[in-house]
Amino acid sequence: MVDPAVPADLAALTAQYEAVRQRVKDTKKSGDAAAQTAAIEDLKQAQRTLSAAKDASKAAAKAAAGSAAAPGAAAGSTDAATKAPVKADPAAAAALSTEAETASSGYVLKVPKGTRDYLPKEMAIRERMFDTIRAVFKRHGGVTIDTPVFELRDILMGKYGEDSKLIYDLQDQGGELCSLRYDLTVPFARFLAMNTDLSTIKRYHIGKVYRRDQPSVNKGRMREFFQTDWDIAGIYDPMIPDAECVRVMVEILTDLKIPRWRVKINHRKILDGMFDVCGVPEDKIRAISSAVDKLDKMAWAEVRKEMIDEKGLDPQVADRIGEYVKLSGLTELVDTLAQDPRLKANARAQEGVEDMRLLFRYLEIYGVMDKVVFDLSLARGLDYYTGIIYEAVLLPSSEAAGEDDLTVGVGSIAAGGRYDNLVGMFSNNRSVPCVGVSIGVERVFAILSRMEAAKASAAVDTRVYVCGMGKGDDLCTAQRMKLASELWDAGIAAEFMFKTKPRMQAQFDYVDANHIPIVVNLFPKDVAEGIVTLKCAELGVNAQVPRGEVVAEIQKLLPQLA
């Protein structure tokens, strides 16, 4: 109910806010993800609008109160006309604190839609995530490159199918039409076309990309976000580099300890052959493929309806497609497709089936067959794929997923495939076969953040804290500085408090808050006797050691820590 003490314009905005909030609840119950995302964005906008209007109303009331000298005039916390207290809207107040702050200058302090800042604890998680991913890339012999964050518009257009509408275009600058890069794959293909001396490369690239998508921060869907790409370029024997790409993806997700996921695999030639034998017209194959690609978000009945009503596909053709896209398995599905009467007569489909047979043989050798599934519903909507395609997706919990489920709403977390013709689009004289995988690091970060929130997490990597007691004399400070310097020289992450008279409780509070495992106490009496107290609760250590041996003792403890 709208508070009668709130002015009419605020009453209308409050009513609008309440209506949108109810719509969010309704769409959540309905399970319509797209409608829910739109409703949440509308709610955020309604919160900002309401908050700004309340601020303006308060400022106007305060100004009126200041100019009116009448006795008993209301203070800023009451309505000037009724003197009734104005009730605060907790949701709007929360939105104001998290989404935007109105500065005294009149600026609304907020980041652009679909972008965000990261706090130190969040950056600690992200750095560990990137270090883990980078270590896997290097383990497989990868080298890194970098490319501009924006490209000539012609380079990007026509490579992403229906998603081309999500490309960010920049204003004309001196006659060059440019756009922010949509992914790291097309710039890599352009890079290969220009650097003709590079015929083979295992490349990884970590960088920001941009998409005019409908953002959802909690689900890791942003407009500015990082991608981490791994690609193998060059002419090799069939399926060997493809299998290594799948292995790289499995290693990364395993090392990051992501729970409950599988890698879905399909083949572009099987898809094209399937569409061909089902009777899909050649000019509709990409559009139908894009519709099939939505099966991870929509039921078959909805996808079928889109094919018929929006794509203009014959209902009987759609039904034939439905018979195939419901199939999944492993080597048994390969055998089934090899004997399928319709696909057996299609050369493209059979070539894809034999590739899948060989791929599974190599994945068995790599020991990752328990992590993959052959799924004919996987389509990958990008236009440049020519062979194997794959996508790592989160599996639902064994129980009904609740809001505390670490993986709720995240979806695909890695994807890629073979794109043999992309380099040739930029150079008629050069064709470089490529296969690669991109890790959805923002979605992975969303999962890792929830995992870290469920346990103690530190923003710092400090392993040793040097504590001391003193009366403000230089001796206490100098002793702590000297020991910290020795630890740094030994490559050990260490800190001490920047106070000449540090309080022990304040130092212990910092250690507890940041989960620093080792503490060295420099008590004046002990220092005079040439000893220090070394503590590590995790290992059950509480001992006095000679001052000259403390660094060596710490080096013995560090490998034992988790």
N, C-alpha and C positions, 0 to 999 in steps of 0.2 A: 504494500500500500504506500502511496506517495504521501510524504509528510506535508500537511496543510501549511506548515510554516515556511516551506520552501517556495520561492517566487515561481511564477507560472512557467518561465522558460526553463528553469531548473526542474520543475515538476515534469515537464514534457520530456526532457532529456533523461531523467531518472526512469520514467515509464518506458522510454525506448530501450534503455540499458537493461531493465528487468525483462523486457520482451525478448531481447537478443539472448540474454542469459538462459531463458527458458528454451529458446531454440537450440542452444548448445546441448542442453540436457536431452531434448527430444531426438536430435540427430545422433547422440551417443547411444541412445536406446535402440534406434533404428538400425545401427550398424553401417550407415552410409558414410564411408570415410571421407569422400570428397565434400559432401554437405557439411560434415562436422568440421573439417578444416576451414571451410569458408565461414561457418558460423563463429568459430573461435577468432578468426581475424576480424570479423565484424564486432565481436565483443570487445576485443582490444581497442578498436577504434572508438567504440561507444564509451569505454572507460576513459580514454584520453580526452574525448570531447567533454564528458561530464566533469572530469577533474578540472580541466581548463576553465569551464564555465563557473564552477564553484569558486575557483581562485579569483576569477574576475568579479564575481558577486561579492566576495569578501572584501576585495580591494575597494570596490565601489562603496560598500557599506561603511568601511573604515574612513574613506575620504569624506563621505557625507557626515559621519559622526564628528570628524575633526573640524568641519566647517560650520556645523550647527552648534551653537552655544547653549541650546535649550537644556535646562536641568534634567537629569535623569535620562539623558540620551544613552542609547544602548551601546555597549562595547562591541568589539569585533565579533564576539561569539554569539550575538543575538541578532534576529531580524529587526531592522530599523523600524518597520511598520508595526509589527505585532509584539516586539520584545520577547517573542518565544524563541527558545534555544533552537538553533539549526542542527539537526542530527547529521553526523558524519556517516558516509557510506563506506563501510570497511573494505568492500571489494574495490571501490574506486580509489580509496586511499592506498591500497596495496598496489593497484595498477600504477598509481602515480609514482610510488616509490621505486617500482621496478622498471616501468616502461619509459617514464619521462619525468624530468624535473624542470619546472619553469624558473629560470634564473631571474634575478632582479632586473636584468637588462631587457627582459622580454623574450629571450631566446628559449625555445623548448629543447632541453638537453636530452637527446636520444640518438641512437644509432639508426641508420637507414633500415627499412624493412628487409628482413632476410639476412641481416648481418648481426654480429655481436662482439662484445669484448670478452676477454677471458681473464679470470682472477688467477693469482699465483698458484693456488692449489689445482685449478683446472689446467694451467699450463704445465704443471709438474706431471699430471696424467698424460697430457698430449705429448710431452717430450719423451716420456717412457714409451708411449705407443709408437712414435716415429722411430725411436732408437731400435725397437724390436723389429719393426718392418724393414728398416734399412739394413739391419744385421742379416736378415734372411736374403735380401737382394745381393748383398756382398758375398754371402756364403755360396751363392750360385754363380759368382763371377761377374756380377753386374757392374757397369760403370755409369756415371750420371752425366746428364747434360742439362742445359737450361735454354728456354726459348722466351721470346717476348710475351708479356701478359695480354697484349692485343695483337691481332693479325689483320692483314688486309681482308676486307669483307668477302671478296671473291674466293679466298682460300677456304673459308668456313662454310659458305652457303652450298646447299645441295648435298651435304654429307650426312645429315642427321634425320632424314625423313620428316615426319610430322613434328619432331622436336626442334626443327630449325626456327620455329616461331619463338623459341625461348632464348635465342641469341641476343645479347646486349649490343646494340649498335651505338657507336660513338658519333659525335658531330663531325662534320667535314673539317679536316684540318689541312689546309694547303693543297686541296685537290685529291687527297688520299682518303678513301672511305674505309674505315677500320671498325672492327668489332672486338669486344673482349672475348678471349678464348672460351669455348664451351667445354672443352675437355683437353687432355694432353696428347691424345692419339693423333688427331688431324695435324696439329703443329709438328709432331714427330715425323709424320709422313712427308710434310713439306720440308722438314730438316733433311731427311734422307734424299729427297729429290734434288736438293741444292748441294749437298755434300757427296758428290759422286765417288769420292775415294773410299767412302764407307760402304762396303758391300755386305759385311756381317757385323752385328753388334748385339750384345746383351745390355740393354739400357734400362736404367730406372730413372724416374723423374718425380720429384715431390714439389708440387706448386699449387697455387690458387687458380680456380676456374670460376666462371660466372654464368648463372642461368636465371632468366626472368620467370622462375617457377613460383608456385604458391608455397611460401615457406611454412615450416613447422619446426621450431627450434627443438622441442622435446623429442621429435622423431629424427632429428639430425638432418632435416631437409632445409637447406639454406639457399640464398641467392649468391653468396660468396662463400666458397668452401675449398678445402684442400682436396686434391686427389694424389694418390701415390700409384704410379704406373710402372709396370714391368713388361718389357717387350723384347722378343727375340726376332731379329731381322736377318734374312739371308736364306739361301737355298740349302736345305738339309733334306735328309731322308724323311719320308712321311711319318707324321705323328710323334716323332721324337721330341721336337721342341714343344709341341702342343701338350704332351704329357708332362713335361717339366713345368710348364706354366700352371697346370692344375696342381702339381706337387708344391710349387711355390705358394700358391693360394692356401693350400691345406696347412703348410708349415706356419704361415703367418697367423692364421686364425687359431691354430693350436697353441702357438707360442704366446698369443695374446689372451689365452684362456677364455675365449668366447664360448658361452654355453649353447648347446643344442642347435646345430646347424648341419646342413647338407649342401653339396655342390650338385646342382642340376646341370646335366649336359645334353646337348642336342647337336644337330648338324644342319647347316644352312641348305645343303644340297638335298638332304632328306625332306626338309620343310618344303623346298621349292618343288621337289618331285611329288610330294604329297598333295600340294595345291594343284599341281598339273593333272594328276590322275583323278582328283576330285572334281575337276572341271572349272577351276577358278580362272577367269580370263587373265591373260598376261598383264594387262594394264591395271589389274586390281590386286596383284599378288602382294605388293608392299603394303597396301592399305589393309588387306586381310591379315597379313602378318602382324601388323601393328595392333589389330584387334585381338588376335590370339595372345599377344604379349601381355594382355591385361588379365589373363586367367589367374594370375597370382593375387589379384585384387578383386575380381568380379566372378560371379558364378557363370557357368557355361550358358545358362538361359539368357543372361544379360549380354554376354559377348555375342551369342547367336543373334539376338535382337539387333545389336549394333551392326553386325555384318549385313543383315537383311534390310533394315530400315535406313541406316545411314550410309552404308557402303554399296547398297544396291545389289547384293549377292542373291542368287536364286536360293530359296529355302532348302531344296534338295541337296544342293552343293554344300550348304552350311552343315546339313545333317551328316554328310559324308565326312566332312572335316572333323565333326564332333566324335565320330567313331575312332579317329586316330589320336586326337589330342588328349583323350582320356587315358591313353596307355603310358605306363612307366615301368621300369624294371632295370635289369642289367644285361648280362650276356644273353639271357633267354629272350629278351625283347629284340636283340640283334638278330637272333635266329628266326623269330616270328616275322620280322620285317623282310628278311632275306627270302622268305617263302610266301610273302603276301602276293596274291595273284595280280593285283593292280600295280604294286610297286616293283614287282619282279621285272616288269616290262619297261620300267623307266630307268634309263641309263644314269641320270643324275642321282636318283634315289639310291640305286645300288652302289654307286661309287661312295656315297655318304655312309651307307651301311657297312661297307668294307673298312672304311676309315674308323668307324666306331669299334669294329671288331679288333683292329690293330691297337687303337687307343686303350681299350680295356686290358689288352694283353700287357701293355707297358705300365698301366696304372696298377695292375696286379703285382708287377715286379717292384714298383715303388712303394707298395704296401699301403695304398690309400683307397682301395676299393670299398672299404666300409664307410667312406666319407662321401661317396658319389652315387648318383642315380641317373639313369637314362630317362629323360622326361620329354615326350613329344609336344608338350604344351609350351615349352620354352622357345620363344621366338626372337627375343632381343631386337627391338625396333629399329636400331641404327642401320642405315643403308649400306654401310661399307663392309659388313661381314660376308665372307665367302665360304667358310668351312665350319670347323668346330666352334660352337658357342657354349658358354657356361656361365653359371650364376650361383653364388653362394647365398642361401636364404636361411633365415632363422626358422627353427621348428617350434610349433606351439608346445607349451608345457603339457606334461602328462595329465595334469588337472586343468580345469578351465582357467585361462589366464586372467589374473586380476590386475588392478592398476599397479600393484607392487611387483609384478613380473618384470624382470630386468630387461626383457626383450620386446615388451609390448609395443606394437606400432612402428617398429624400426624397419622391417622388411628386408630387402636385398642389401647385403653388406660387401659384396665383391662380384665382379663380372668381367667378362672379356670374350675373346675368341680370335679366330683367324681372319685377317683382312689382306688378301694377296694383291688386290688391285688398287689400293688407296694411293700408293706412291705414284703409280702410273697415271692417276688423274692429274698430277702436277707436271709430269714429264713424259712425253710421248716416246722418248728414247730409253726410258729407264723403268724397270719393274722390279720391285723388291718384295718378295713374300714376307709377311710379318704375322706374328701371333703374340698376344699379350693379355694382361689382366690388370684391372684397376681395383684397388681396395677402397671401399667407401668409408674413408677414415672418419668423417663426421658422424656417420651412423655408428661406427665402431666406438667412437668416443662417447656417444650417448649411452651405450651399453656399459663401457668401462666406468663412466661417471657414476652410474647407478650402482655398479659393483663396489666402487670405492666408497660411496656414501653409506653402504651397508657395513663398512668396517672402518677402523681408524685409518686416516690417510694424512700424510704430511705434505706440506707445500715445499719443504726443503729436503735436500739429499744429505744434510749434515749427519756425520757418523759419530763425531766426538764433540762434546761441549766442555769447555774449560771453565770451571767455576772457581771463584776466589772470594776471600773475605779480606776487608781492609778498612782503614780509617781515612781513606782519601789520600794515602801516601802513594808516591810513585812506585814503590816496591810491588804492591799488589797488582797494579796495572801492568807494570813491566814484566812480571813473572808470567802473567796470563798471555801477554802479547808474544813473549819469547817462546812459550810452549806451542801456541797456535802456529807461529811461524815454522817451528820444527815439524809440526804435523803437515802443514801445507807443502813443505819441502819434500816430505815423504809421500806426497800425493794423496793425503787423507783429508777428506772434507771436514773442516772443524770451524767452530765459532766460539766467541766469548762476548760478554755483555759490555757495551760501550759506556761503562760507568766507572768512575774512580772509586766510588763507594757502593759496590753492588750489593743488593740485598739477596741473601741466599734463597728466600722464598720466590722472589721474582725470577731468579735463574732456574730454579726447579720447575716453576710454572711453564717457562719457555720450553724446557726439555720435554715436559709431559705433553704440552700442546703440539709439539712437532715430532714427537715419537723418536727422539734422538737416543740411540741405543747405549752409547758409552759416555760416561761422565768422569772427568778428572777433577778432583777437589784439591785446591791449593790452600791449605790452612796455614796461617803464619807460623805456628809452632812446628808443623811438619816441614815446611819449606826451609826453616832454619836448620833442621836436622837432615836435609837432603832427601826427603821422601815425599811422596804424594799418595793420595787415596784414589784407587781405580775401581769404578763400579760399572757393572753391566747386569742389570736385572734379568735380561733374557737368558743369559748364560749362567746366572747365579754367582757372579764374580763380585767380591767386595774385599779388596786387599790393598795393603800398603806396599808400594814398590819403590825402589830407588829412583830418584828424579831422572838420572841419566839413562834409565832403561825403559821409561814409560812408553816411548814411541815404539820400541821393539815389542813390548808386551801387547800394545794395541794392535800391531800388525799381526800378531798371533791370533787375536780374538776375531778380527774382521771376517776371515773366511768362514767362521763358524756361525755367523749371523744369517738369518733368513734373507 
